[in-house]
Amino acid sequence: MKVLIVDDSHATCEIIRRALQQFEYRKLFVSCASCVDDALALVKDWQPNIVLTDWQMPEKTGIDLVQAVVDEHPEIPVGMISTIDDEEQISYAKSFGCAFFLSKPFTDDELLDAIKPLVLELEAQEFITEQEVPLKDGLALPKTDALERLMQKNISDSLTLKPIRSQVLDESKLPCVMVVYAERGSQKVRVIGVLDVYAACVLASSVKIIPNEEALQAIHMNQINEEIMSACEEALSKTAYAFLDNQSKMSLYVRSCKCVYSIHPKLELLYKYPLDSRMDLSCEREGMAQGKMLIVGV
């Protein structure tokens, strides 16, 4: 998840950045801008999920930024961090759509407590009631509810799968786990799945106890170790028969499962597949951040 910090003080930007690095629930990718115009350019090009802004800046103020973001990108929550502590002025800022107001000085915990509800709400907004476009015939892709039932039966009854809005490839998708499903006889590849690090940890923890420290290393330090990979592959293999070849009526199997640490052409291609050939899903367990899966029929 991407957070844009807007403050003309480099020192303040660094204080906020370091605090956000301690947000264990989900890794936050941070960028900074020193003025409103630069911030609006980054909102357009970098597309942050959350904006945090100071109030008092040269030329244009944080209020100007809040107004612009709320008007043009209402899906992006904006929090304000300022030396102002007057209740009337704080109410004034909130009247423009400010998601929260944090007065300086603040503690790291105060900032993280203010951020978490925004993150949870953004995760919830990813859900859609059903697949955006019906899947075309002939693909070895299951229905979401059928795959969920198999996972609950064979992995963990606390697992939930839900359709989400179609995903785009960016730095938040790395590292990821790429799984290839193939026909048993011909070895022909029929399905490719991409699991972000959260989905990999959710599945892995469903079949084996993964120490919290290892999960945090995977999420924040890009260190998906062999134990997590092995448990994730086991979970995927236990539910591979959800992917069924329509002609032979035989289930597919997991031909390969590997960790991917950099964006490459095949990964870019998968995220560009048409909506009638892909499933975008959330993968969740209580107490863990939302994992995301892309499953493509080829």
Secondary structure, 3 states (H helix, E strand, C coil): CEEEEECCCHHHHHHHHHHHCCCCCCCCEEEEECCHHHHHHHHHHCCCCEEEECCCCCCCCHHHHHHHHHHHCCCCCEEEEECCCCHHHHHHHHHCCCCEEEECCCCHHHHHHHHHHHHHHHHHHCECCCCCCCCCCCCCCCCHHHHHHHHHHHCCCCCEEEEECCCCCCHHHCCEEEEEEECCCCCCEEEEEEEEHHHHHHHHHHHCCCCHHHHHHHHHHCCCCHHHHHHHHHHHHHCHHHCECCCCCCECEEEEEEEECCCCHHHHHHCCCCHHHEEEEEEECCCCCCEEEEEEEC
